[in-house]
Amino acid sequence: MELDQYDDHIHSLMNQAYHFLEVAHLSCHNTVTVADTCLNHYHEIHEILHYLSAHCIAQC
């Protein structure tokens, strides 16, 4: 995978992570279940970002 593709993929994942955080903090969705679900997705994406970053650095 080219560096530009990694960059685009990472930006896409970051946008998803921010979206999940926004949804988790919306007052109209302020239930434990929804917040937990969104935060779980955020943590998954965060782990993927770390993996991609480390892999990309190793490839560079």
PDB file with one MODEL, atoms N, CA, C and O in Angstrom:
MODEL        1
ATOM      1  N   MET A   1       0.845  -1.189   0.000  1.00  0.00           N
ATOM      2  CA  MET A   1       0.000   0.000   0.000  1.00  0.00           C
ATOM      3  C   MET A   1       0.886   1.245   0.000  1.00  0.00           C
ATOM      4  O   MET A   1       1.843   1.334   0.769  1.00  0.00           O
ATOM      5  N   GLU A   2       0.561   2.201  -0.864  1.00  0.00           N
ATOM      6  CA  GLU A   2       1.342   3.433  -0.955  1.00  0.00           C
ATOM      7  C   GLU A   2       1.106   4.315   0.264  1.00  0.00           C
ATOM      8  O   GLU A   2       0.086   4.204   0.944  1.00  0.00           O
ATOM      9  N   LEU A   3       2.071   5.192   0.525  1.00  0.00           N
ATOM     10  CA  LEU A   3       1.983   6.091   1.674  1.00  0.00           C
ATOM     11  C   LEU A   3       0.733   6.963   1.608  1.00  0.00           C
ATOM     12  O   LEU A   3       0.088   7.199   2.630  1.00  0.00           O
ATOM     13  N   ASP A   4       0.384   7.448   0.402  1.00  0.00           N
ATOM     14  CA  ASP A   4      -0.814   8.278   0.245  1.00  0.00           C
ATOM     15  C   ASP A   4      -2.072   7.512   0.628  1.00  0.00           C
ATOM     16  O   ASP A   4      -3.005   8.078   1.199  1.00  0.00           O
ATOM     17  N   GLN A   5      -2.092   6.219   0.310  1.00  0.00           N
ATOM     18  CA  GLN A   5      -3.250   5.398   0.661  1.00  0.00           C
ATOM     19  C   GLN A   5      -3.350   5.237   2.172  1.00  0.00           C
ATOM     20  O   GLN A   5      -4.446   5.273   2.732  1.00  0.00           O
ATOM     21  N   TYR A   6      -2.198   5.057   2.841  1.00  0.00           N
ATOM     22  CA  TYR A   6      -2.193   4.992   4.301  1.00  0.00           C
ATOM     23  C   TYR A   6      -2.736   6.294   4.872  1.00  0.00           C
ATOM     24  O   TYR A   6      -3.562   6.292   5.785  1.00  0.00           O
ATOM     25  N   ASP A   7      -2.257   7.408   4.318  1.00  0.00           N
ATOM     26  CA  ASP A   7      -2.652   8.728   4.803  1.00  0.00           C
ATOM     27  C   ASP A   7      -4.158   8.916   4.673  1.00  0.00           C
ATOM     28  O   ASP A   7      -4.815   9.355   5.617  1.00  0.00           O
ATOM     29  N   ASP A   8      -4.703   8.585   3.510  1.00  0.00           N
ATOM     30  CA  ASP A   8      -6.147   8.706   3.288  1.00  0.00           C
ATOM     31  C   ASP A   8      -6.922   7.803   4.234  1.00  0.00           C
ATOM     32  O   ASP A   8      -7.946   8.204   4.788  1.00  0.00           O
ATOM     33  N   HIS A   9      -6.432   6.582   4.419  1.00  0.00           N
ATOM     34  CA  HIS A   9      -7.114   5.622   5.286  1.00  0.00           C
ATOM     35  C   HIS A   9      -7.102   6.105   6.733  1.00  0.00           C
ATOM     36  O   HIS A   9      -8.111   6.011   7.432  1.00  0.00           O
ATOM     37  N   ILE A  10      -5.959   6.621   7.179  1.00  0.00           N
ATOM     38  CA  ILE A  10      -5.844   7.121   8.550  1.00  0.00           C
ATOM     39  C   ILE A  10      -6.770   8.313   8.758  1.00  0.00           C
ATOM     40  O   ILE A  10      -7.442   8.401   9.786  1.00  0.00           O
ATOM     41  N   HIS A  11      -6.813   9.227   7.796  1.00  0.00           N
ATOM     42  CA  HIS A  11      -7.709  10.380   7.923  1.00  0.00           C
ATOM     43  C   HIS A  11      -9.166   9.942   7.980  1.00  0.00           C
ATOM     44  O   HIS A  11      -9.958  10.500   8.739  1.00  0.00           O
ATOM     45  N   SER A  12      -9.518   8.946   7.181  1.00  0.00           N
ATOM     46  CA  SER A  12     -10.881   8.426   7.190  1.00  0.00           C
ATOM     47  C   SER A  12     -11.229   7.837   8.555  1.00  0.00           C
ATOM     48  O   SER A  12     -12.310   8.087   9.088  1.00  0.00           O
ATOM     49  N   LEU A  13     -10.309   7.054   9.115  1.00  0.00           N
ATOM     50  CA  LEU A  13     -10.537   6.458  10.434  1.00  0.00           C
ATOM     51  C   LEU A  13     -10.643   7.533  11.511  1.00  0.00           C
ATOM     52  O   LEU A  13     -11.463   7.423  12.422  1.00  0.00           O
ATOM     53  N   MET A  14      -9.819   8.568  11.407  1.00  0.00           N
ATOM     54  CA  MET A  14      -9.871   9.650  12.388  1.00  0.00           C
ATOM     55  C   MET A  14     -11.214  10.370  12.321  1.00  0.00           C
ATOM     56  O   MET A  14     -11.796  10.709  13.352  1.00  0.00           O
ATOM     57  N   ASN A  15     -11.703  10.602  11.105  1.00  0.00           N
ATOM     58  CA  ASN A  15     -13.004  11.246  10.951  1.00  0.00           C
ATOM     59  C   ASN A  15     -14.105  10.402  11.577  1.00  0.00           C
ATOM     60  O   ASN A  15     -15.007  10.934  12.224  1.00  0.00           O
ATOM     61  N   GLN A  16     -14.034   9.088  11.388  1.00  0.00           N
ATOM     62  CA  GLN A  16     -15.018   8.194  11.998  1.00  0.00           C
ATOM     63  C   GLN A  16     -14.931   8.262  13.517  1.00  0.00           C
ATOM     64  O   GLN A  16     -15.951   8.285  14.205  1.00  0.00           O
ATOM     65  N   ALA A  17     -13.710   8.295  14.031  1.00  0.00           N
ATOM     66  CA  ALA A  17     -13.515   8.343  15.478  1.00  0.00           C
ATOM     67  C   ALA A  17     -14.121   9.615  16.059  1.00  0.00           C
ATOM     68  O   ALA A  17     -14.808   9.571  17.079  1.00  0.00           O
ATOM     69  N   TYR A  18     -13.866  10.739  15.412  1.00  0.00           N
ATOM     70  CA  TYR A  18     -14.430  11.997  15.895  1.00  0.00           C
ATOM     71  C   TYR A  18     -15.950  11.972  15.832  1.00  0.00           C
ATOM     72  O   TYR A  18     -16.629  12.481  16.723  1.00  0.00           O
ATOM     73  N   HIS A  19     -16.479  11.369  14.762  1.00  0.00           N
ATOM     74  CA  HIS A  19     -17.932  11.266  14.634  1.00  0.00           C
ATOM     75  C   HIS A  19     -18.518  10.442  15.774  1.00  0.00           C
ATOM     76  O   HIS A  19     -19.526  10.828  16.366  1.00  0.00           O
ATOM     77  N   PHE A  20     -17.892   9.310  16.083  1.00  0.00           N
ATOM     78  CA  PHE A  20     -18.375   8.476  17.183  1.00  0.00           C
ATOM     79  C   PHE A  20     -18.349   9.245  18.500  1.00  0.00           C
ATOM     80  O   PHE A  20     -19.275   9.137  19.303  1.00  0.00           O
ATOM     81  N   LEU A  21     -17.290  10.021  18.721  1.00  0.00           N
ATOM     82  CA  LEU A  21     -17.189  10.796  19.959  1.00  0.00           C
ATOM     83  C   LEU A  21     -18.278  11.855  20.027  1.00  0.00           C
ATOM     84  O   LEU A  21     -18.872  12.073  21.083  1.00  0.00           O
ATOM     85  N   GLU A  22     -18.542  12.516  18.897  1.00  0.00           N
ATOM     86  CA  GLU A  22     -19.601  13.524  18.860  1.00  0.00           C
ATOM     87  C   GLU A  22     -20.945  12.901  19.200  1.00  0.00           C
ATOM     88  O   GLU A  22     -21.699  13.443  20.008  1.00  0.00           O
ATOM     89  N   VAL A  23     -21.247  11.763  18.585  1.00  0.00           N
ATOM     90  CA  VAL A  23     -22.513  11.077  18.848  1.00  0.00           C
ATOM     91  C   VAL A  23     -22.602  10.670  20.312  1.00  0.00           C
ATOM     92  O   VAL A  23     -23.657  10.787  20.935  1.00  0.00           O
ATOM     93  N   ALA A  24     -21.476  10.186  20.862  1.00  0.00           N
ATOM     94  CA  ALA A  24     -21.468   9.729  22.253  1.00  0.00           C
ATOM     95  C   ALA A  24     -21.761  10.870  23.214  1.00  0.00           C
ATOM     96  O   ALA A  24     -22.307  10.645  24.295  1.00  0.00           O
ATOM     97  N   HIS A  25     -21.405  12.089  22.834  1.00  0.00           N
ATOM     98  CA  HIS A  25     -21.579  13.221  23.736  1.00  0.00           C
ATOM     99  C   HIS A  25     -22.829  14.055  23.448  1.00  0.00           C
ATOM    100  O   HIS A  25     -23.089  15.035  24.146  1.00  0.00           O
ATOM    101  N   LEU A  26     -23.600  13.679  22.435  1.00  0.00           N
ATOM    102  CA  LEU A  26     -24.839  14.405  22.163  1.00  0.00           C
ATOM    103  C   LEU A  26     -25.832  14.173  23.296  1.00  0.00           C
ATOM    104  O   LEU A  26     -26.045  13.042  23.733  1.00  0.00           O
ATOM    105  N   SER A  27     -26.426  15.248  23.757  1.00  0.00           N
ATOM    106  CA  SER A  27     -27.359  15.117  24.885  1.00  0.00           C
ATOM    107  C   SER A  27     -28.574  14.274  24.514  1.00  0.00           C
ATOM    108  O   SER A  27     -29.125  13.577  25.366  1.00  0.00           O
ATOM    109  N   CYS A  28     -28.996  14.330  23.260  1.00  0.00           N
ATOM    110  CA  CYS A  28     -30.180  13.562  22.853  1.00  0.00           C
ATOM    111  C   CYS A  28     -29.879  12.065  22.792  1.00  0.00           C
ATOM    112  O   CYS A  28     -30.797  11.246  22.750  1.00  0.00           O
ATOM    113  N   HIS A  29     -28.601  11.714  22.789  1.00  0.00           N
ATOM    114  CA  HIS A  29     -28.214  10.304  22.795  1.00  0.00           C
ATOM    115  C   HIS A  29     -27.479   9.961  24.083  1.00  0.00           C
ATOM    116  O   HIS A  29     -26.643   9.058  24.117  1.00  0.00           O
ATOM    117  N   ASN A  30     -27.799  10.685  25.126  1.00  0.00           N
ATOM    118  CA  ASN A  30     -27.031  10.541  26.366  1.00  0.00           C
ATOM    119  C   ASN A  30     -27.511   9.343  27.178  1.00  0.00           C
ATOM    120  O   ASN A  30     -27.948   9.480  28.320  1.00  0.00           O
ATOM    121  N   THR A  31     -27.420   8.171  26.565  1.00  0.00           N
ATOM    122  CA  THR A  31     -27.734   6.934  27.282  1.00  0.00           C
ATOM    123  C   THR A  31     -26.450   6.136  27.418  1.00  0.00           C
ATOM    124  O   THR A  31     -25.551   6.249  26.585  1.00  0.00           O
ATOM    125  N   VAL A  32     -26.365   5.346  28.447  1.00  0.00           N
ATOM    126  CA  VAL A  32     -25.153   4.568  28.691  1.00  0.00           C
ATOM    127  C   VAL A  32     -24.859   3.639  27.511  1.00  0.00           C
ATOM    128  O   VAL A  32     -23.709   3.502  27.093  1.00  0.00           O
ATOM    129  N   THR A  33     -25.896   3.006  26.982  1.00  0.00           N
ATOM    130  CA  THR A  33     -25.699   2.033  25.903  1.00  0.00           C
ATOM    131  C   THR A  33     -25.104   2.678  24.663  1.00  0.00           C
ATOM    132  O   THR A  33     -24.117   2.187  24.116  1.00  0.00           O
ATOM    133  N   VAL A  34     -25.700   3.778  24.220  1.00  0.00           N
ATOM    134  CA  VAL A  34     -25.220   4.446  23.006  1.00  0.00           C
ATOM    135  C   VAL A  34     -23.820   4.994  23.218  1.00  0.00           C
ATOM    136  O   VAL A  34     -22.952   4.837  22.359  1.00  0.00           O
ATOM    137  N   ALA A  35     -23.596   5.638  24.359  1.00  0.00           N
ATOM    138  CA  ALA A  35     -22.276   6.205  24.653  1.00  0.00           C
ATOM    139  C   ALA A  35     -21.215   5.114  24.702  1.00  0.00           C
ATOM    140  O   ALA A  35     -20.129   5.272  24.144  1.00  0.00           O
ATOM    141  N   ASP A  36     -21.529   4.010  25.366  1.00  0.00           N
ATOM    142  CA  ASP A  36     -20.573   2.900  25.456  1.00  0.00           C
ATOM    143  C   ASP A  36     -20.257   2.329  24.075  1.00  0.00           C
ATOM    144  O   ASP A  36     -19.105   2.029  23.764  1.00  0.00           O
ATOM    145  N   THR A  37     -21.292   2.182  23.256  1.00  0.00           N
ATOM    146  CA  THR A  37     -21.097   1.652  21.910  1.00  0.00           C
ATOM    147  C   THR A  37     -20.183   2.558  21.106  1.00  0.00           C
ATOM    148  O   THR A  37     -19.254   2.089  20.448  1.00  0.00           O
ATOM    149  N   CYS A  38     -20.448   3.859  21.161  1.00  0.00           N
ATOM    150  CA  CYS A  38     -19.644   4.812  20.405  1.00  0.00           C
ATOM    151  C   CYS A  38     -18.206   4.837  20.904  1.00  0.00           C
ATOM    152  O   CYS A  38     -17.265   4.869  20.110  1.00  0.00           O
ATOM    153  N   LEU A  39     -18.043   4.821  22.208  1.00  0.00           N
ATOM    154  CA  LEU A  39     -16.691   4.857  22.768  1.00  0.00           C
ATOM    155  C   LEU A  39     -15.930   3.576  22.454  1.00  0.00           C
ATOM    156  O   LEU A  39     -14.718   3.610  22.243  1.00  0.00           O
ATOM    157  N   ASN A  40     -16.634   2.444  22.420  1.00  0.00           N
ATOM    158  CA  ASN A  40     -15.986   1.189  22.034  1.00  0.00           C
ATOM    159  C   ASN A  40     -15.471   1.266  20.602  1.00  0.00           C
ATOM    160  O   ASN A  40     -14.358   0.828  20.309  1.00  0.00           O
ATOM    161  N   HIS A  41     -16.296   1.834  19.705  1.00  0.00           N
ATOM    162  CA  HIS A  41     -15.866   2.023  18.322  1.00  0.00           C
ATOM    163  C   HIS A  41     -14.659   2.951  18.264  1.00  0.00           C
ATOM    164  O   HIS A  41     -13.722   2.721  17.500  1.00  0.00           O
ATOM    165  N   TYR A  42     -14.694   3.999  19.078  1.00  0.00           N
ATOM    166  CA  TYR A  42     -13.582   4.950  19.100  1.00  0.00           C
ATOM    167  C   TYR A  42     -12.291   4.248  19.510  1.00  0.00           C
ATOM    168  O   TYR A  42     -11.244   4.450  18.896  1.00  0.00           O
ATOM    169  N   HIS A  43     -12.373   3.417  20.557  1.00  0.00           N
ATOM    170  CA  HIS A  43     -11.180   2.719  21.034  1.00  0.00           C
ATOM    171  C   HIS A  43     -10.657   1.735  19.982  1.00  0.00           C
ATOM    172  O   HIS A  43      -9.448   1.578  19.816  1.00  0.00           O
ATOM    173  N   GLU A  44     -11.577   1.075  19.275  1.00  0.00           N
ATOM    174  CA  GLU A  44     -11.164   0.157  18.213  1.00  0.00           C
ATOM    175  C   GLU A  44     -10.415   0.913  17.124  1.00  0.00           C
ATOM    176  O   GLU A  44      -9.365   0.472  16.657  1.00  0.00           O
ATOM    177  N   ILE A  45     -10.966   2.055  16.725  1.00  0.00           N
ATOM    178  CA  ILE A  45     -10.339   2.864  15.681  1.00  0.00           C
ATOM    179  C   ILE A  45      -8.987   3.383  16.154  1.00  0.00           C
ATOM    180  O   ILE A  45      -8.024   3.426  15.389  1.00  0.00           O
ATOM    181  N   HIS A  46      -8.927   3.776  17.420  1.00  0.00           N
ATOM    182  CA  HIS A  46      -7.681   4.276  17.999  1.00  0.00           C
ATOM    183  C   HIS A  46      -6.589   3.206  17.915  1.00  0.00           C
ATOM    184  O   HIS A  46      -5.443   3.505  17.577  1.00  0.00           O
ATOM    185  N   GLU A  47      -6.951   1.960  18.225  1.00  0.00           N
ATOM    186  CA  GLU A  47      -5.989   0.857  18.147  1.00  0.00           C
ATOM    187  C   GLU A  47      -5.540   0.627  16.706  1.00  0.00           C
ATOM    188  O   GLU A  47      -4.363   0.370  16.449  1.00  0.00           O
ATOM    189  N   ILE A  48      -6.481   0.719  15.775  1.00  0.00           N
ATOM    190  CA  ILE A  48      -6.148   0.546  14.361  1.00  0.00           C
ATOM    191  C   ILE A  48      -5.194   1.647  13.904  1.00  0.00           C
ATOM    192  O   ILE A  48      -4.253   1.387  13.154  1.00  0.00           O
ATOM    193  N   LEU A  49      -5.440   2.881  14.359  1.00  0.00           N
ATOM    194  CA  LEU A  49      -4.561   3.993  14.003  1.00  0.00           C
ATOM    195  C   LEU A  49      -3.133   3.739  14.471  1.00  0.00           C
ATOM    196  O   LEU A  49      -2.180   3.978  13.730  1.00  0.00           O
ATOM    197  N   HIS A  50      -2.989   3.255  15.697  1.00  0.00           N
ATOM    198  CA  HIS A  50      -1.659   2.952  16.221  1.00  0.00           C
ATOM    199  C   HIS A  50      -0.983   1.870  15.382  1.00  0.00           C
ATOM    200  O   HIS A  50       0.205   1.965  15.072  1.00  0.00           O
ATOM    201  N   TYR A  51      -1.747   0.847  15.019  1.00  0.00           N
ATOM    202  CA  TYR A  51      -1.195  -0.240  14.212  1.00  0.00           C
ATOM    203  C   TYR A  51      -0.751   0.278  12.845  1.00  0.00           C
ATOM    204  O   TYR A  51       0.355  -0.013  12.390  1.00  0.00           O
ATOM    205  N   LEU A  52      -1.627   1.050  12.194  1.00  0.00           N
ATOM    206  CA  LEU A  52      -1.302   1.573  10.868  1.00  0.00           C
ATOM    207  C   LEU A  52      -0.090   2.495  10.914  1.00  0.00           C
ATOM    208  O   LEU A  52       0.778   2.433  10.043  1.00  0.00           O
ATOM    209  N   SER A  53      -0.035   3.339  11.919  1.00  0.00           N
ATOM    210  CA  SER A  53       1.090   4.266  12.050  1.00  0.00           C
ATOM    211  C   SER A  53       2.398   3.500  12.208  1.00  0.00           C
ATOM    212  O   SER A  53       3.384   3.803  11.538  1.00  0.00           O
ATOM    213  N   ALA A  54       2.404   2.517  13.087  1.00  0.00           N
ATOM    214  CA  ALA A  54       3.608   1.722  13.323  1.00  0.00           C
ATOM    215  C   ALA A  54       4.005   0.963  12.057  1.00  0.00           C
ATOM    216  O   ALA A  54       5.185   0.889  11.714  1.00  0.00           O
ATOM    217  N   HIS A  55       3.015   0.401  11.367  1.00  0.00           N
ATOM    218  CA  HIS A  55       3.286  -0.367  10.156  1.00  0.00           C
ATOM    219  C   HIS A  55       3.828   0.545   9.061  1.00  0.00           C
ATOM    220  O   HIS A  55       4.764   0.185   8.347  1.00  0.00           O
ATOM    221  N   CYS A  56       3.238   1.718   8.938  1.00  0.00           N
ATOM    222  CA  CYS A  56       3.662   2.678   7.913  1.00  0.00           C
ATOM    223  C   CYS A  56       5.094   3.130   8.176  1.00  0.00           C
ATOM    224  O   CYS A  56       5.906   3.193   7.252  1.00  0.00           O
ATOM    225  N   ILE A  57       5.405   3.442   9.419  1.00  0.00           N
ATOM    226  CA  ILE A  57       6.762   3.866   9.784  1.00  0.00           C
ATOM    227  C   ILE A  57       7.757   2.748   9.471  1.00  0.00           C
ATOM    228  O   ILE A  57       8.860   3.005   8.988  1.00  0.00           O
ATOM    229  N   ALA A  58       7.360   1.514   9.749  1.00  0.00           N
ATOM    230  CA  ALA A  58       8.235   0.372   9.472  1.00  0.00           C
ATOM    231  C   ALA A  58       8.482   0.235   7.966  1.00  0.00           C
ATOM    232  O   ALA A  58       9.584  -0.112   7.543  1.00  0.00           O
ATOM    233  N   GLN A  59       7.450   0.509   7.159  1.00  0.00           N
ATOM    234  CA  GLN A  59       7.575   0.412   5.705  1.00  0.00           C
ATOM    235  C   GLN A  59       8.406   1.552   5.130  1.00  0.00           C
ATOM    236  O   GLN A  59       9.074   1.389   4.109  1.00  0.00           O
ATOM    237  N   CYS A  60       8.364   2.696   5.784  1.00  0.00           N
ATOM    238  CA  CYS A  60       9.119   3.865   5.307  1.00  0.00           C
ATOM    239  C   CYS A  60      10.559   3.704   5.724  1.00  0.00           C
ATOM    240  O   CYS A  60      11.386   4.568   5.433  1.00  0.00           O
TER     241      CYS A  60
ENDMDL
END
